[in-house]
Amino acid sequence: MVTLRLFASVREIAGQNQIDFHAQTVGEVIQQAVEKFGSDFASILPVCRIWVNGNPAHEDDEVFDGDEVAILPPVSGGA
């Protein structure tokens, strides 16, 4: 199983901070998440960064049992 971790606005859209999927690539993890969380989730993905085990990743990168995929939306704030 691959753990998908969600942060900030992506987490709010999904209503949870992590979920496990059976997948072989980052793209498969993302597709399964879109199927589960819907169009609002899909619409924010183009501006997000995707990481696997703390390293920048692409949709065609392989993932293995125990890996962690993180979706990080852009964050703003401060004064």
N, C-alpha and C positions, 0 to 999 in steps of 0.2 A: 504494500500500500504506500502511496505517496501522499504526504500531508500538504494541503493547500492552506497557507496562512494569509489572512486578509487584514488590511489595515485601513484606518481612517474612513473615508467616504465609501470605499468598496466594502468594508466590513458592515457599515450601516445599511447599505443596499441589500447585502446578503442576509443580514440579521444574525450573523455568527462570525466568530473570528477564525475558525479553522474547520476543515472537513477533509476526510480521507477519500482518495480515489484509486482505482486500479488503472494505471496508464503506463505507456511506454515512452511517451514524449511529453514535453512541456505543452505542446499544442493540444494533445489529448486531454490533459488536465484542464486546460482553459476551456476547451469545448464542452467537457462534462459540467464544468462550473456554469457556463452560459446556459446550458440546458436546464440546470437546476435552479438558477437564480434569475433568469429572464433577460428581457431587453434592456432594462435600466442598467443591469450589470454589464451587459455587452457594450453599451454605449460609452461607458467610461474607460474601457480597456485600452483604446488607442492612445490615451495620454498617460497610461501607467507604465511603470518599470516592472520587469519580471526578473526575479532572482531565484537561483537554485542553490541551496546550501550556502547562502551568503555571497554568491557570485552572479554577475549579470548573465542572463540567459536569453536564448531565442526559442521560438516555438518548435523548431526541429531538433532541439537538444534532447538527448535521451535522459530518462529518469529511471531510478531503480527503487526497490523497496527500501523504505526508511528515509528517502530523500524528502526535503522540504522545499516546496515552491512557494514563493512569497510574491504577492501583488501589492505594489506600493504606488498609490496615486500621488499626484503632485500635492504638495502641502504648502499652504500660505499662512501667514500670521505674523505676529510681532507688532511692534509699534514704531 
